[in-house]
């Protein structure tokens, strides 16, 4: 009789300790109880034109990334969710330099930029279409790309651009937009599909 009573008490305490340990383990590993991600509650999403997207490339990449991510089905209209993105800031910063050379190939004292970091900062919101309720955000998400370029200048100090020619720097800026839009759209889609 006493042995039976001790076995029941021990089993009850072991179940409690096991349940408590499991709870600590799951919450310690980042597991969250609750409704889960948006993809568990909604299936379709629409992307209005990104505010500040001059050529539509960022909007196009967001749609493409949403299609490949698999969390939501993209619909051009009448979706359950709206992904609203707004470009807040575009920055470029010279991060690599070299000494300029004169016409004979000798180094001069002038330092010119040859590497640039191009950064875009956006504001992202996910809105329930039928109610207008903001479900995620506003959140600020940024991405950057770094690229090399040549900096052409004439020996008399006149910038090549002022002579009516496009320098390699401007062409490199234009070429960097697309990879930057890809990186930014991947970060935005990861943020909304993995948000709790």
Secondary structure, DSSP 8 states (H G I E B T S, - for coil): -HHHHHHHHHHHHHHHHHHHHHHHHHHHTT---SS--HHHH--EEE----BT-SSSHHHHHHHHHHHHH-SSEE-SSS-SEEEEEEEEEEEEEEEEEEEEE-TTS-EEEEEEEEEEEEEEEEEEEEEETTT--EEEEEEEEEEEEEEE----B-TTS-BGGGGT---HHHHHHHHHHHHHHHHHHHHHHHHHHS--
